[in-house]
Amino acid sequence: MPFTIDFLDDGRVLEWEATNDGATATERDDCTPRFYLTARDPDTDIDLTPLRARYERHPDVVATESVSRRPEFRRDDESALAVDVAVRDLLPAQRHEKIFEAYADLDDGEGFTLVNDHDPKPLYHQFDAEGGPEFRWEYRKRDPGEFRVLIGKAETDDDDPTVSEDPNAPF
């Protein structure tokens, strides 16, 4: 079982496994990143069908799947939409572009979780500069080899068009 996966700048993917002598890396040519969409509030019943239809039309999405998953340690399983994206042959800057395209497709109050093997700080700084005032970023997990970040857009109220300037504020 791999303990970490490296996405190299040249597009290669290395999967690392522990051995008795240390660790070995295996180059993978079948790696497909996956992100998950769920309701921010676990008590909210959300219909993921419209999002699924939208992502299935996207040219870089290779598959979608309705799944049940536990998004955090202290939460129970929840309905989620799993989205598999073809980015293996893309350079990091192009990967960022695909993430920005997914962000652009979000409506106010929606978000997605990015799962990465390293802290995506450069992506945060790019979003901070280009994401607009509705941009929200919330770390959900910061462990060596696994980072989960909720990226989304603040929900705006028609009566109050302002949003919090705190990028870690709830949507």
C-alpha positions in Angstrom: 0.0 0.0 0.0 1.5 3.4 -1.0 2.4 5.8 1.7 2.8 8.8 -0.6 2.4 9.8 -4.2 4.6 12.4 -5.9 3.4 14.4 -8.9 6.6 15.5 -10.6 6.9 18.7 -12.7 7.6 16.7 -15.8 4.2 14.9 -15.5 5.4 11.6 -14.1 3.7 10.1 -11.1 5.7 8.1 -8.5 4.0 5.9 -5.9 6.1 5.1 -2.9 5.8 1.9 -0.8 7.6 0.9 2.4 9.9 -2.1 2.2 12.1 -3.9 4.6 15.1 -2.0 3.2 13.5 1.5 3.2 11.2 2.5 0.3 10.7 1.9 -3.4 9.1 4.1 -6.0 7.0 2.8 -8.8 6.2 5.0 -11.8 2.5 5.0 -12.5 1.0 5.8 -15.8 -2.6 5.2 -14.7 -3.0 7.8 -11.9 -6.1 9.9 -12.1 -6.7 12.6 -9.4 -10.1 12.6 -7.7 -11.9 15.3 -5.8 -15.1 15.2 -3.8 -18.1 17.5 -3.6 -20.3 17.4 -0.6 -22.6 19.8 1.3 -20.6 22.0 3.7 -23.1 21.3 6.5 -23.6 17.6 7.0 -27.2 18.2 8.1 -28.1 19.9 4.8 -29.7 17.6 2.2 -28.2 18.6 -1.2 -29.0 17.2 -4.6 -25.7 16.6 -6.4 -27.4 15.6 -9.7 -27.0 19.1 -11.3 -23.3 19.2 -10.4 -22.8 15.7 -11.7 -24.3 16.6 -15.0 -22.2 19.7 -15.2 -18.9 17.9 -14.5 -19.8 15.0 -16.8 -19.8 17.5 -19.7 -16.4 18.9 -18.8 -13.7 17.6 -21.3 -11.1 16.9 -18.6 -13.4 14.8 -16.4 -13.0 11.1 -17.1 -15.6 9.8 -14.6 -18.1 10.8 -11.9 -19.5 8.6 -9.2 -22.0 9.0 -6.3 -20.2 7.7 -3.2 -20.6 7.6 0.5 -17.5 8.9 2.3 -16.4 10.2 5.7 -15.0 13.7 4.9 -13.6 14.2 8.4 -12.7 12.1 11.4 -15.5 13.4 13.6 -18.2 13.1 10.9 -20.3 10.1 9.7 -20.4 8.9 6.1 -22.1 11.4 3.8 -23.3 11.4 0.2 -20.6 12.8 -2.1 -19.9 13.3 -5.8 -16.5 11.9 -6.7 -15.0 13.5 -9.8 -11.9 12.0 -11.5 -9.9 14.4 -13.6 -7.3 13.7 -16.3 -4.3 15.9 -15.4 -1.4 13.5 -15.6 0.0 14.9 -18.8 -0.3 18.5 -17.6 2.4 20.7 -16.2 1.7 22.2 -12.7 0.6 25.5 -14.1 -1.9 23.7 -16.3 -3.2 21.7 -13.3 -3.8 25.1 -11.6 -5.7 26.2 -14.7 -8.0 23.1 -14.5 -8.6 23.8 -10.8 -9.5 27.4 -11.6 -11.9 26.1 -14.3 -13.6 23.9 -11.7 -13.8 26.9 -9.4 -15.3 29.1 -12.1 -18.1 26.5 -12.6 -19.2 26.8 -8.9 -22.2 28.8 -7.8 -22.1 31.0 -4.7 -22.1 28.8 -1.6 -20.5 25.8 -3.4 -17.1 24.4 -3.0 -15.0 21.3 -3.6 -12.2 19.5 -1.7 -8.8 19.4 -3.2 -6.7 16.4 -2.1 -3.0 16.9 -2.6 0.3 15.2 -1.5 1.9 18.5 -0.5 0.7 21.8 0.9 -0.8 23.7 -2.1 0.3 27.1 -0.9 1.3 28.4 -4.3 -2.3 27.6 -5.5 -3.7 29.5 -2.5 -1.6 32.6 -3.4 -2.8 32.4 -7.0 -6.5 32.1 -5.8 -5.9 35.0 -3.3 -4.8 37.2 -6.2 -7.3 36.0 -8.8 -10.2 34.4 -7.1 -12.2 37.5 -6.3 -13.9 38.6 -3.1 -16.1 35.5 -2.9 -13.0 33.1 -2.8 -12.8 30.9 0.3 -10.0 28.5 1.3 -10.2 26.2 4.4 -7.7 23.5 5.3 -9.5 20.3 6.3 -6.4 18.2 6.8 -2.7 19.0 7.1 -0.7 15.7 7.4 2.6 14.8 5.9 1.7 13.4 2.4 -1.9 14.4 2.5 -3.5 17.8 2.5 -7.2 18.5 2.0 -8.4 22.0 1.3 -12.0 23.1 0.8 -12.0 25.6 -2.0 -15.2 27.5 -2.8 -17.2 30.6 -3.2 -19.0 32.5 -0.4 -22.7 32.6 -0.4 -23.9 36.1 -1.0 -27.1 37.5 0.3 -29.1 39.7 -2.1 -29.7 42.2 0.7 -26.0 42.3 1.7 -23.6 41.9 -1.3 -20.5 42.1 0.9 -18.6 39.1 2.0 -16.0 38.5 4.7 -12.5 39.4 3.8 -11.1 36.5 5.9 -10.2 33.7 3.3 -10.7 31.1 6.1 -14.2 32.3 6.9 -17.1 29.8 6.4 -18.8 30.0 3.0 
